Each structure stands twice: as C-alpha cells, then as structure tokens.
Amino acid sequence: MFILLTVAIAPGLALFSYLYLRKQIAKEPSRTLFHAFMYGAIMTFPILFIQHVFEEEHVFSNEFLRNVLFTSSLEEFFKWIIIFILVYKIIDFEDAYDGILYGASVSLGFATVENILYLLSFGLDTAFIRALLPVSSHALFGVVMGYYFGKAKFSIESEKGRWVWIAFLAPFTLHAFYNAILFLYDYWLYLMIPFMLFLWWFGLTRVKYAHTFAMQQFRKKINAKPENPST
C-alpha cells in the first residue's frame, strides 16, 4: 500500500516542485499552496459522485457527449470555481506567476486523488502511463487556468472578466481535445503524442510568460522604492 501511494503521489509532487522552484522571486507560502492542493483533492469526490449519478441515470445517451464534453466541463468547472471563489477572490497575488502555482496546486490535488483511486483499482501496471498522461495533463490544464487567472488579477478592471472566463474556456477546450483523442480507441496513440507535445509546449510557454511578467513587476517595485537618505 505504501509503495502504491508513493507511486501515485510522486508524479504530481515532481511537477509541482518544478513549478514552485521555477519562481526565482518571493515564494508563495507553502501552507497557502497546500490548502489549494487540498481544495483540489476534496473536490474529486463530488465530481466522481456526479459522474456516477449521471451514468447510472443514463442522462446522456451519447457516449461521446458524456465522456468528452460533460466530463471535461465538469472537472474544469470545479477547478475554476474553487480557484475563483477560494483563491482569486480572497488571496492577494504577489505577482502573475502566483496564478500558475495556485492553478497547478488545485489541479494536482484532483489529479493525485484520482490517480490513487485508479491505481488502487487497477494496480501499479498503469502507473507509468498515468504519470505521462492524466497526471501531467491535469497539471498543465491547471497551469493554463492559473495563467489566465494571473492575467485577470493584474489587468485593468474592464478586462478582468474576459480573462476570468478564458481561465475556464482554455483548459476546458484542451481537456475536451484530450478526452476526444482517448475516445478514438485504436488510433488514440497516433494523435495523443503530438497533442501532449503541444500541451507541454503551450503550458510551459505560459509558465515562461508569467515568470517574465512577474520579474518585470518585481523590478518595477524595486525601482519604485525611494532611496534611503544618506546620513
């Protein structure tokens, strides 16, 4: 059991560690990020419950509609609403990169619990492919969501609403494409490899942009500080 939990948690921890250490200026408090991670972990259970109820009640007769559009929108909406209500509305971002960290924390909380439950059901044989695909993809969806929340936080008032909605629509679109590829069954691998390469490129460029913007903000703060009067 210990080995299984370690294998299930390790991919998410490794990805978050990279994002956290990537920030070269003031780090977010680890306690605050842990809370965000726990929000994501807890939301796994209502999501699974809703999915189970909809499946048992045969709400969607179309399998594609259920597995691609409904699942993607449900999972990304829960992440989005948690970040919007419990992070974006309450916590003061020091810079735009904080959005990346909070988005990744919430998303990896969900991905880690989902990974634990999956490995408990299907065993360690699937651990490697899950680390490469579901865990890393959820992390990158969270990075994209957090990036746009970070943009919203530091945009002028008239543009904030637009970026907040893009913070939902962008990861939802990526997630829907990911699920649609899995729906192809026999041909999924041929499309998944280029899609994951694109997803990594897109996610890491958001990390780069957010980090660059954060550094610019940091330099402005430093330059704006008045010099100490000579004695």
C-alpha positions as CSV (number, residue, x, y, z in Angstrom):
1,M,0.0,0.0,0.0
2,F,2.8,2.4,0.9
3,I,4.5,1.8,-2.5
4,L,1.3,2.3,-4.3
5,L,0.6,5.6,-2.6
6,T,4.2,6.8,-3.2
7,V,3.9,6.0,-6.9
8,A,0.5,7.7,-7.1
9,I,1.7,10.9,-5.4
10,A,5.2,11.2,-6.9
11,P,4.3,12.5,-10.4
12,G,2.2,15.3,-9.0
13,L,4.8,16.2,-6.4
14,A,7.6,16.3,-9.0
15,L,5.6,18.5,-11.4
16,F,4.6,20.9,-8.7
17,S,8.2,21.1,-7.3
18,Y,9.4,22.1,-10.8
19,L,6.8,24.9,-11.0
20,Y,7.5,26.1,-7.4
21,L,11.3,26.1,-7.8
22,R,11.0,27.9,-11.2
23,K,9.9,31.0,-9.4
24,Q,13.0,33.0,-8.6
25,I,11.5,35.8,-6.6
26,A,9.5,35.6,-3.4
27,K,7.9,32.2,-3.0
28,E,4.2,31.7,-2.1
29,P,3.7,30.4,1.5
30,S,3.7,26.6,1.3
31,R,0.7,26.5,3.7
32,T,-1.4,28.5,1.4
33,L,-0.5,26.3,-1.6
34,F,-1.2,23.2,0.5
35,H,-4.7,24.5,1.2
36,A,-5.2,25.0,-2.6
37,F,-3.9,21.4,-3.1
38,M,-6.4,20.1,-0.5
39,Y,-9.3,22.0,-2.2
40,G,-8.5,20.2,-5.4
41,A,-8.2,16.8,-3.6
42,I,-11.5,17.2,-1.8
43,M,-13.4,18.2,-5.0
44,T,-12.5,14.8,-6.5
45,F,-15.3,13.2,-4.5
46,P,-18.3,15.4,-5.6
47,I,-17.1,15.2,-9.2
48,L,-17.0,11.3,-9.0
49,F,-20.4,11.3,-7.4
50,I,-21.9,13.5,-10.0
51,Q,-20.4,11.4,-12.8
52,H,-21.6,8.2,-11.2
53,V,-25.2,9.6,-10.8
54,F,-25.3,10.8,-14.4
55,E,-24.0,7.4,-15.7
56,E,-26.4,5.4,-13.6
57,E,-29.4,7.6,-14.6
58,H,-28.4,7.4,-18.2
59,V,-28.6,11.2,-18.5
60,F,-26.5,11.1,-21.7
61,S,-27.4,8.6,-24.3
62,N,-24.5,9.7,-26.4
63,E,-21.2,8.3,-25.1
64,F,-19.1,10.9,-26.8
65,L,-21.1,13.7,-25.3
66,R,-20.7,12.2,-21.8
67,N,-17.1,11.2,-21.9
68,V,-15.7,14.2,-23.8
69,L,-17.8,17.3,-23.3
70,F,-19.6,16.6,-20.0
71,T,-16.5,15.1,-18.1
72,S,-14.2,17.9,-19.4
73,S,-16.6,20.7,-18.5
74,L,-17.5,19.2,-15.1
75,E,-13.9,18.7,-13.9
76,E,-12.6,22.1,-15.3
77,F,-15.6,23.9,-13.9
78,F,-15.0,22.6,-10.4
79,K,-11.3,23.6,-10.6
80,W,-12.3,27.0,-12.0
81,I,-15.0,27.8,-9.3
82,I,-12.7,26.7,-6.5
83,I,-9.9,29.0,-7.7
84,F,-12.3,31.8,-8.4
85,I,-14.1,31.7,-5.0
86,L,-11.4,30.4,-2.6
87,V,-8.2,31.8,-4.2
88,Y,-8.8,34.6,-6.7
89,K,-11.4,36.4,-4.6
90,I,-9.6,36.0,-1.3
91,I,-5.9,35.7,-1.7
92,D,-3.7,38.6,-2.8
93,F,-1.4,37.5,-5.6
94,E,2.1,39.0,-5.3
95,D,2.6,38.6,-9.0
96,A,1.2,36.9,-12.1
97,Y,3.2,33.7,-11.5
98,D,1.2,33.0,-8.4
99,G,-1.8,32.1,-10.6
100,I,0.3,29.3,-12.1
101,L,1.1,27.9,-8.7
102,Y,-2.5,28.1,-7.4
103,G,-3.9,26.6,-10.6
104,A,-1.3,23.8,-10.6
105,S,-2.0,23.1,-6.8
106,V,-5.7,22.8,-7.2
107,S,-5.4,20.7,-10.4
108,L,-2.7,18.4,-9.0
109,G,-4.8,17.9,-5.8
110,F,-7.6,16.5,-8.0
111,A,-5.2,14.5,-10.2
112,T,-3.4,12.9,-7.3
113,V,-6.5,11.7,-5.6
114,E,-7.9,10.4,-8.9
115,N,-4.5,8.7,-9.5
116,I,-4.6,7.0,-6.1
117,L,-8.1,5.7,-6.6
118,Y,-7.3,4.5,-10.1
119,L,-4.1,2.6,-9.0
120,L,-6.0,1.1,-6.1
121,S,-8.5,-0.3,-8.6
122,F,-6.1,-1.3,-11.5
123,G,-2.7,-1.8,-9.8
124,L,0.7,-0.4,-10.5
125,D,0.9,-1.7,-14.1
126,T,-0.8,1.6,-15.2
127,A,1.3,3.9,-13.1
128,F,3.8,5.0,-15.8
129,I,1.2,5.8,-18.4
130,R,-0.9,7.6,-15.9
131,A,2.1,9.7,-14.9
132,L,2.7,10.6,-18.5
133,L,-0.8,11.3,-19.5
134,P,-3.6,12.0,-16.9
135,V,-1.5,13.5,-14.1
136,S,0.7,15.6,-16.4
137,S,-2.2,16.8,-18.5
138,H,-4.2,17.8,-15.4
139,A,-1.2,19.7,-14.2
140,L,-0.9,21.5,-17.5
141,F,-4.6,22.3,-17.6
142,G,-4.2,23.8,-14.1
143,V,-1.2,25.8,-15.3
144,V,-3.2,27.3,-18.2
145,M,-6.1,28.1,-15.9
146,G,-3.8,29.7,-13.4
147,Y,-2.0,31.7,-16.0
148,Y,-5.3,33.4,-17.1
149,F,-6.3,34.0,-13.5
150,G,-3.0,35.7,-13.0
151,K,-3.6,37.8,-16.1
152,A,-7.0,38.8,-14.7
153,K,-5.6,39.7,-11.3
154,F,-3.2,42.3,-12.8
155,S,-5.3,43.5,-15.7
156,I,-7.3,46.8,-15.8
157,E,-10.8,46.5,-14.4
158,S,-12.6,46.4,-17.8
159,E,-10.5,43.3,-18.9
160,K,-10.7,41.2,-15.7
161,G,-14.0,39.5,-16.6
162,R,-12.7,38.4,-20.0
163,W,-9.6,36.8,-18.6
164,V,-11.5,35.1,-15.9
165,W,-13.8,33.4,-18.4
166,I,-10.8,32.5,-20.6
167,A,-9.4,30.8,-17.5
168,F,-12.2,28.3,-17.8
169,L,-12.6,28.1,-21.6
170,A,-8.9,27.5,-22.4
171,P,-8.4,24.4,-20.2
172,F,-11.8,23.1,-21.0
173,T,-11.0,23.2,-24.7
174,L,-7.7,21.4,-24.1
175,H,-9.3,18.9,-21.8
176,A,-12.1,18.2,-24.3
177,F,-9.5,17.6,-27.1
178,Y,-7.6,15.2,-24.8
179,N,-10.7,13.2,-24.0
180,A,-11.8,13.2,-27.6
181,I,-8.4,11.6,-28.6
182,L,-8.9,8.9,-26.0
183,F,-12.4,8.2,-27.5
184,L,-10.8,7.2,-30.8
185,Y,-9.6,3.9,-29.2
186,D,-7.4,2.2,-31.9
187,Y,-5.9,5.4,-33.2
188,W,-5.6,7.4,-30.0
189,L,-1.8,7.0,-29.6
190,Y,-1.0,8.5,-33.0
191,L,-2.8,11.7,-32.0
192,M,-2.0,11.7,-28.3
193,I,1.8,12.1,-28.8
194,P,1.6,15.3,-30.9
195,F,-1.2,16.6,-28.7
196,M,0.8,16.1,-25.5
197,L,3.9,17.7,-27.1
198,F,1.7,20.7,-28.0
199,L,0.2,20.7,-24.5
200,W,3.6,20.7,-22.8
201,W,4.8,23.5,-25.2
202,F,1.7,25.6,-24.6
203,G,1.8,25.1,-20.8
204,L,5.5,25.8,-20.4
205,T,5.3,28.9,-22.6
206,R,2.5,30.2,-20.2
207,V,4.9,29.5,-17.3
208,K,7.6,31.4,-19.2
209,Y,5.3,34.4,-19.9
210,A,4.0,34.5,-16.3
211,H,7.6,34.3,-15.0
212,T,8.8,37.1,-17.3
213,F,5.8,39.3,-16.3
214,A,6.4,38.6,-12.6
215,M,10.1,39.6,-12.9
216,Q,9.1,42.8,-14.7
217,Q,6.6,43.6,-11.8
218,F,9.4,42.8,-9.3
219,R,11.8,45.2,-10.9
220,K,9.2,47.9,-11.1
221,K,8.6,47.6,-7.3
222,I,12.4,47.7,-6.6
223,N,12.9,50.8,-8.8
224,A,9.9,52.5,-7.3
225,K,11.2,52.2,-3.7
226,P,12.7,55.5,-2.5
227,E,16.4,55.5,-1.8
228,N,17.4,55.7,1.8
229,P,18.6,59.3,2.7
230,S,22.3,59.5,3.3
231,T,23.3,60.1,7.0
